Amino acid sequence: MTDTQLAIVILAAGQGTRMKSSLPKVLHPIAGRPLVGHVVATARALSAQYVRVVVRHERDRVAEAVQDDGADLEVVDQDEIPGTGRAVEVALERIPSEFGGDVLVLSGDVPLLEADALRALIETHRASGAAATVLSAQMSDPTGYGRVIRGADGTVERIVEQKDASPDEAAVDEINAGVYVFRAAPLRTHIRRLTTANAQGERYLTDVIGLLRGEGETVAASVAPDPRVALGVNDRVQLAEAAAILNARIVRRWQLEGVTILDPATTWIDEDVVLARDVTILPNTQVLRASTVASGAVIGPDTTLVGCEVGEDATVKRTDATLAVIGARATVGPWSYLRPGTYLGADGKIGTFVETKNSTIGERSKVPHLSYVGDTTIGTGVNLGAGAITANYDDLAKHRTEIGDEVHTGSHNVFVAPVRIGDGAKTGAGAVIRKDVPPGALALSVAPQRNVEGWVEKNRQGTEAARVAAAARGAEKADDGSQEQDD
């Protein structure tokens, strides 16, 4: 149910210069979503009455990443006045003035906070009666974070940014996680009083804490039990750290759901992946985007699935697959490359050193090895011989190859599309199929073999090949002469 006393503001306006990237910081991905996408998903789980996402740098790109069909989420543009305080102020302007509940402020670059932790923070805030509650964390190395400065009674007096901290304040190891809960009314009152009198010339949201204390309001801090959840991402090092923490969390969740993951350290699973019970994932495997894997399937080792669907009891090993569907009990790999649009039916096979693209391979059909199948429809019970190539491109357009049911082809065939092979047909080894093959027919490319005697000795004089060929020819003549004498 909607919490009518909760509004959420997500700060996603910053450039993130320490990332040294053309991509806005909040759009850098971990676990298949941009950083801000994780924050939006968490906000959604809290069922707030209002969700406002503040954007500025690369406005359109960030807005596109956070927009969804939720009527309560609105993108708000920050103006030229810098600072988190100004960002929250413009967001408040887009929340009805009669709203008198609590405002939860989240940072778009703090992706590891889960809904349960935030619910606990909100409950603590409401129970305390504080005007504001800050989420903090104890860090062994607090460099780069704002410090939480407490009074003698344990309440929060102020938050000091790194650049404005005195040596004593910089030595404090309790950091501000950039997450706050404010009562709406005092927040609206004091956020208008913010100035830019600081080292960065910005309107800091953290200065609201000092203003509230100056008016005698209580400001509380709730220390996160695991400081890692408060990890903000400011550079590529912290991005990798956050990705590893989140991935370990995802892997553990699936293990507890009945998935066997042999080596969690080398297994990467995106947030939107769905795994059934009794799936087995072997080392050095990535299951990415919205991939789904059914019960009993074995994935890996050394495998990457991107947006794939894998059926029950299928086996996929040493394979790179994107936007492919693999049927129940099918086998793929090793060393297979499945490009988008590949559909492999139940009990089918895509084998060693096979590349497929935009093709349907029917039930019980096999492409065992050393083949390329593109823009092709293959029926049921088909076996393609080694080295099969569907030549689908004529330099201007792609064309389809159609292979019927129960077709068996010889080794090293080339199918020059557009072409159709009828049901039950056969092809000979080395055939180049340029015309349709009727059902039940045998297609051959037959040309008489011609041997040009002495070609090597004549055209490659002085080479080792010429020497051994001449010796062999001499030996053959000697054998022929001995045979004549015996006769």
Summary of the structure (lengths in Angstrom):
residues: 487
radius of gyration: 33.4
end to end distance: 104.4
largest distance: 124.8
contacts: 1644
relative contact order: 0.07
helix: 26%
strand: 30%
